[in-house]
Structure formats: C-alpha cells, structure tokens
Amino acid sequence: MLFTYRCPQCRAASQPGSRSAAETARQHHRDAEHGGLIPHGDHIARVPGSTPDPDSRYVSTAAIVGGLALLALASAIARALGR
C-alpha cells in the first residue's frame, strides 16, 4: 500500500512510498519548512488506486464463472461414467 505526505499550507507532497517513508518526509518537512511546528491540515494519505492489502490479488469474475462451469462439467461427466 502506498502513502504520501501532504501539507496544504505549502501545497507540498512527498513521493508515494511506504507509511514509514511518508512519516519521515512529514518530519523532515516540518523541521525544514515550519521550524518543527505542525502545520494545520498536514496529513498522510493513502494513494488512490493503490492496493489496500499488499497480499490481495485480483481475480476476474469471468475466471471464477469459468472455473465453476468446468467443475460442474467434471461433476456431470463423473456421474455419467460412474453409473
């Protein structure tokens, strides 16, 4: 999952990266630009479109339906040959 640090007062944003990288960028920005103070509204946000879970996988609906159809066909063949 990718995160970015955003400072609305400066309109600054860090490069997308890990949560830890965004937190480091936030602290560096606060120290360098705001004298260590916390600017109003700064935040760390998840990058839109990034995967919410690094272990999640995309499986298309067509693949699932196709797999179920093959399973049903195999079951029907096994029943026909078994009798």
Sequence and secondary structure as in RCSB ss.txt:
>XXXX:A:sequence
MLFTYRCPQCRAASQPGSRSAAETARQHHRDAEHGGLIPHGDHIARVPGSTPDPDSRYVSTAAIVGGLALLALAS
AIARALGR
>XXXX:A:secstr
  EEEEETTTTEE  SB HHHHHHHHHHHHHHHHTT   TT EEEE TTS SSTT     HHHHHHHHHHHHHHH
HHHHHHH 
